[in-house]
Amino acid sequence: MAKRLAAILGAVLVMALASAAQNQKQQSPASSPNSANKLVTLSGVVGPDGKTFTSVSRKTVWTVANAEALLDSVGEHVIIRARVDAQKHEIYVNTVRIDPTVGARLADAAFRR
């Protein structure tokens, strides 16, 4: 009888601890400061000063935290990999590359003879 009672009490304790741990996991990402920073790929145009980035797909203007990363691509269509902070409406650029879909394609019929 005592063994059954101990086993039931142990099972209840394990379930209670698992439930408490699960609740803590659900609350911690929302409260952590870096949860808003997601690494995403965006395509768009760099502003004239390099401090802004206009996304083509989302039609939004982002403030660039590290503007020196975009200074070589001012006014160009680029694809960037950046961390987005939606609360501050700011991005931190990790990589930049020129968008190959914008511009002349030498394989087009207009360039054939």
BALOBA-1460 file (C-alpha; in Angstrom, 3 decimals):
// residues 113
<rec num="1" residu="m" x="0.000" y="0.000" z="0.000"/>
<rec num="2" residu="a" x="2.803" y="2.412" z="0.877"/>
<rec num="3" residu="k" x="4.648" y="1.609" z="-2.378"/>
<rec num="4" residu="r" x="1.536" y="2.478" z="-4.442"/>
<rec num="5" residu="l" x="1.045" y="5.720" z="-2.604"/>
<rec num="6" residu="a" x="4.707" y="6.621" z="-3.104"/>
<rec num="7" residu="a" x="4.501" y="5.775" z="-6.832"/>
<rec num="8" residu="i" x="1.338" y="7.883" z="-7.319"/>
<rec num="9" residu="l" x="2.834" y="10.781" z="-5.393"/>
<rec num="10" residu="g" x="6.036" y="10.538" z="-7.473"/>
<rec num="11" residu="a" x="4.066" y="10.544" z="-10.745"/>
<rec num="12" residu="v" x="2.081" y="13.606" z="-9.670"/>
<rec num="13" residu="l" x="5.293" y="15.383" z="-8.703"/>
<rec num="14" residu="v" x="6.951" y="14.582" z="-12.058"/>
<rec num="15" residu="m" x="3.902" y="15.879" z="-13.990"/>
<rec num="16" residu="a" x="3.814" y="19.072" z="-11.935"/>
<rec num="17" residu="l" x="7.511" y="19.738" z="-12.549"/>
<rec num="18" residu="a" x="7.171" y="19.032" z="-16.276"/>
<rec num="19" residu="s" x="4.216" y="21.411" z="-16.488"/>
<rec num="20" residu="a" x="6.108" y="24.163" z="-14.651"/>
<rec num="21" residu="a" x="9.151" y="23.730" z="-16.917"/>
<rec num="22" residu="q" x="6.950" y="23.924" z="-20.006"/>
<rec num="23" residu="n" x="5.374" y="27.182" z="-18.805"/>
<rec num="24" residu="q" x="8.818" y="28.692" z="-18.188"/>
<rec num="25" residu="k" x="9.946" y="27.818" z="-21.725"/>
<rec num="26" residu="q" x="6.902" y="29.518" z="-23.223"/>
<rec num="27" residu="q" x="7.426" y="32.696" z="-21.214"/>
<rec num="28" residu="s" x="11.189" y="33.084" z="-21.578"/>
<rec num="29" residu="p" x="11.428" y="33.730" z="-25.359"/>
<rec num="30" residu="a" x="8.902" y="36.538" z="-25.169"/>
<rec num="31" residu="s" x="10.702" y="38.203" z="-22.297"/>
<rec num="32" residu="s" x="14.248" y="37.895" z="-23.630"/>
<rec num="33" residu="p" x="15.607" y="41.020" z="-25.330"/>
<rec num="34" residu="n" x="17.083" y="39.195" z="-28.348"/>
<rec num="35" residu="s" x="13.890" y="37.368" z="-29.296"/>
<rec num="36" residu="a" x="12.827" y="40.209" z="-31.586"/>
<rec num="37" residu="n" x="16.057" y="39.936" z="-33.585"/>
<rec num="38" residu="k" x="15.412" y="37.417" z="-36.326"/>
<rec num="39" residu="l" x="17.851" y="36.694" z="-39.133"/>
<rec num="40" residu="v" x="16.005" y="37.224" z="-42.422"/>
<rec num="41" residu="t" x="16.759" y="37.736" z="-46.102"/>
<rec num="42" residu="l" x="15.413" y="40.949" z="-47.615"/>
<rec num="43" residu="s" x="15.636" y="42.382" z="-51.105"/>
<rec num="44" residu="g" x="15.269" y="46.045" z="-51.823"/>
<rec num="45" residu="v" x="16.945" y="49.372" z="-52.490"/>
<rec num="46" residu="v" x="19.561" y="51.077" z="-50.356"/>
<rec num="47" residu="g" x="18.746" y="54.698" z="-49.522"/>
<rec num="48" residu="p" x="20.854" y="57.618" z="-50.790"/>
<rec num="49" residu="d" x="22.723" y="57.975" z="-47.500"/>
<rec num="50" residu="g" x="23.095" y="54.244" z="-46.786"/>
<rec num="51" residu="k" x="21.236" y="54.638" z="-43.494"/>
<rec num="52" residu="t" x="17.884" y="53.417" z="-44.834"/>
<rec num="53" residu="f" x="16.777" y="50.299" z="-46.680"/>
<rec num="54" residu="t" x="13.479" y="50.021" z="-48.561"/>
<rec num="55" residu="s" x="12.196" y="46.459" z="-48.766"/>
<rec num="56" residu="v" x="10.564" y="45.544" z="-52.075"/>
<rec num="57" residu="s" x="8.362" y="42.714" z="-50.800"/>
<rec num="58" residu="r" x="7.201" y="44.313" z="-47.557"/>
<rec num="59" residu="k" x="7.077" y="47.914" z="-48.853"/>
<rec num="60" residu="t" x="8.677" y="49.170" z="-45.660"/>
<rec num="61" residu="v" x="11.596" y="51.452" z="-44.905"/>
<rec num="62" residu="w" x="14.070" y="50.166" z="-42.327"/>
<rec num="63" residu="t" x="16.726" y="52.112" z="-40.442"/>
<rec num="64" residu="v" x="20.148" y="50.475" z="-40.794"/>
<rec num="65" residu="a" x="22.082" y="50.163" z="-37.536"/>
<rec num="66" residu="n" x="25.421" y="49.575" z="-39.268"/>
<rec num="67" residu="a" x="25.195" y="51.919" z="-42.260"/>
<rec num="68" residu="e" x="28.858" y="51.382" z="-43.179"/>
<rec num="69" residu="a" x="27.898" y="47.911" z="-44.451"/>
<rec num="70" residu="l" x="25.724" y="49.459" z="-47.174"/>
<rec num="71" residu="l" x="27.881" y="52.457" z="-48.178"/>
<rec num="72" residu="d" x="29.291" y="50.652" z="-51.244"/>
<rec num="73" residu="s" x="25.772" y="49.846" z="-52.512"/>
<rec num="74" residu="v" x="24.042" y="53.242" z="-52.247"/>
<rec num="75" residu="g" x="21.038" y="53.450" z="-54.577"/>
<rec num="76" residu="e" x="21.339" y="49.856" z="-55.822"/>
<rec num="77" residu="h" x="19.005" y="46.869" z="-55.658"/>
<rec num="78" residu="v" x="20.552" y="44.428" z="-53.201"/>
<rec num="79" residu="i" x="19.761" y="41.256" z="-51.304"/>
<rec num="80" residu="i" x="20.763" y="41.445" z="-47.656"/>
<rec num="81" residu="r" x="20.891" y="39.033" z="-44.757"/>
<rec num="82" residu="a" x="20.067" y="41.001" z="-41.626"/>
<rec num="83" residu="r" x="18.819" y="40.798" z="-38.076"/>
<rec num="84" residu="v" x="15.476" y="42.569" z="-37.819"/>
<rec num="85" residu="d" x="14.326" y="44.370" z="-34.692"/>
<rec num="86" residu="a" x="10.662" y="45.081" z="-35.410"/>
<rec num="87" residu="q" x="10.133" y="47.072" z="-32.218"/>
<rec num="88" residu="k" x="12.791" y="49.638" z="-33.128"/>
<rec num="89" residu="h" x="12.085" y="49.242" z="-36.874"/>
<rec num="90" residu="e" x="15.788" y="48.679" z="-37.381"/>
<rec num="91" residu="i" x="18.000" y="46.134" z="-39.143"/>
<rec num="92" residu="y" x="21.595" y="45.067" z="-38.561"/>
<rec num="93" residu="v" x="23.092" y="43.962" z="-41.883"/>
<rec num="94" residu="n" x="25.235" y="40.806" z="-41.922"/>
<rec num="95" residu="t" x="25.790" y="40.257" z="-45.661"/>
<rec num="96" residu="v" x="25.125" y="42.268" z="-48.811"/>
<rec num="97" residu="r" x="25.062" y="41.138" z="-52.428"/>
<rec num="98" residu="i" x="23.869" y="42.759" z="-55.640"/>
<rec num="99" residu="d" x="20.454" y="41.527" z="-56.812"/>
<rec num="100" residu="p" x="21.093" y="39.524" z="-60.025"/>
<rec num="101" residu="t" x="17.455" y="39.733" z="-61.158"/>
<rec num="102" residu="v" x="17.668" y="43.502" z="-61.672"/>
<rec num="103" residu="g" x="19.427" y="44.867" z="-64.746"/>
<rec num="104" residu="a" x="20.264" y="43.674" z="-68.229"/>
<rec num="105" residu="r" x="20.545" y="39.992" z="-69.014"/>
<rec num="106" residu="l" x="22.855" y="39.331" z="-71.917"/>
<rec num="107" residu="a" x="20.981" y="36.127" z="-72.766"/>
<rec num="108" residu="d" x="17.753" y="38.057" z="-73.537"/>
<rec num="109" residu="a" x="16.458" y="38.243" z="-77.100"/>
<rec num="110" residu="a" x="17.198" y="41.970" z="-77.209"/>
<rec num="111" residu="f" x="20.931" y="41.248" z="-77.157"/>
<rec num="112" residu="r" x="20.919" y="38.516" z="-79.829"/>
<rec num="113" residu="r" x="21.747" y="39.194" z="-83.455"/>
